[in-house]
Amino acid sequence: MMRMLVAYMVVALFMFPLYYWGTTAFKNAKEIFNTPPNVWTFSPTVRNFEEVFGISLGFFRQQEVLPGGGNFYMAPRLWDTIVVALGSTVLSIIVATLAAYGLSRMNFRGRHAFVGWVLSTRMMPPVAVAIPMFFIYKNVGLMDSYLGIILIHAVMNLPLAVLLLKSFFDDIPKDIDECALIDGATRWTIFRRIVLPMAKGGVAATAVLCFIFSWTEFIFVLTLTQTGLKTVPVVSSSFVTSTGTAWGNMAALGVAATAPAFLFILLVQKQLVRGLTLGSLKE
């Protein structure tokens, strides 16, 4: 009983900031700055969402100048974030599954050194390559483009995706591959019809992590975009102005930005749990 009570208290402690942030999105400016703060009792309003996404929550309307909040129209920025996160996740998973299967199943010279190199690239801080990538992108014409941001996010996620998927593939017995080869199956058939379905939990877990990392990435989008697309983490900084911080609008954007990631995790929660625990128990 005591353990359950402690567990509930820990969960409440971590959930309270999320609750407070979520309720801030439905408060007016006066209630946000009340002292002491209105934690449980306040008058809900959707004004912050209307200013962020357009009048009457019109997601596809053009920007309209609203008193005190017209410059915070962010529906296109949320769309940019979704496109970039989904595109980079799909690209990362396609490349990572092929690379991880090769590293898991094929013995070649320098395989262990290659795995170490992949791990070392993940340790490199993004800020170390942000400026060189800026000049490269400017010369090849990838600035302010979906393709450019999707590519850099995919490259950023590839090391983790390859290492995670390799560990999942390693937990699948190689005897299955050998039996399929004896029966005349090709490597591609084994990968597509046998190994990949067996590792779908790991693939789902890796996809969720890649999606979240791309969704929250800041440095590359800030460096490689100028006047075109912007993702939610970068554009959120525009809510801090010389006259103060628009906490209500920022909270509304944060709540809306969390929803797609939450729905994505909810859809693959079974595969996520199975994938993250795959191989944790050995007989």
Order of alpha helices (4+ residues) and beta strands (2+ residues): alpha-alpha-alpha-alpha-alpha-alpha-alpha-alpha-alpha-alpha-alpha-alpha-beta-beta-alpha-alpha
